[in-house]
Amino acid sequence: MGRRRRRRSPLSSIYSFLVTWLILSAFFPLYRLWGLLLVGGVSAAAAYAIGKLAGQKESAGTKKTASREQKAQNTTSARNQAPAAEAEPPRTTSQRVGKTAAEKKSYGPEIDPIVEEGNKALAEMGRLYMSIQDTEVRGKINEIMRITDKIVQDAIADPSDIPQIKKFMNYYLPTTIKLLNSYDRMSAVGVEGENLDKSMKNINDMLDAAIVAYKKRLDSLFANQALDIETDIDVMNTMLAREGLTENRDFVVQESGGH
């Protein structure tokens, strides 16, 4: 395309010279020296002016094309360099309900420390999630954060679980964060080594065990609720049977036979 653009300027100059020569030759005597010089000079001037104008337009068009190409290259480069979108780590309890530090709701003297400590732990794990580049480890951190947040919420929903939650908050959670910080520091070294690789693998394996333990802890927090639910169901079935509102007729017969 560059060669075609360079040919346009000479051709336009030649065309303009010839057209000007033909037009002026109709009005001036070319057989006289002064007429020949006049027509030739005016035609040459017209050819130069047209060629210069065409060159300016071509230069402006070339700059615009180059600018568009550069913008396209910059856009493509930015897209290629943009990191792949990843799931955001879970938000803290305060972030979820849209509360700022000055607007935090108080749940009571026993629950507030747990919520505050839980939010700090989630914030630190969120930082580690963004710092660590290994996608497998990040997925495990995300799962640990999800379960941790549910455990913190359970302290609000069922204060009777606070003793179990405190044990979780005082040991299991801080130890997990400590090991994740160690993994983050070792992965940032950027050098492979037997000790580094072994330690990082051990931490990665520990995260699997931690996820299982966290899930079991969360499930155990619902033991009291499960017992209450079973008791309510038994009471409901007994009342329905006494009123004859159930299909289980055996219970009704036994009750009447006893009287």
Secondary structure, 3 states (H helix, E strand, C coil): CHHHHHHHHHHHHHHHHHHHHHHHHCCCCCCCHHHHHHHHHHHHHHHHHHHHHHHHHHHHHHHHHHHHHHHHHHHHHHHHHCCCCCCCCCCCHHHHCCCCHHHCCCCCCCHHHHHHHHHHHHHHHHHHHHHCCCHHHHHHHHHHHHHHHHHHHHHHHCHHHHHHHHHHHHHHHHHHHHHHHHHHHHHHHCCCCHHHHHHHHHHHHHHHHHHHHHHHHHHHCCHHHHHHHHHHHHHHHHHHHHCCCCCCHHHHHHHHHHC
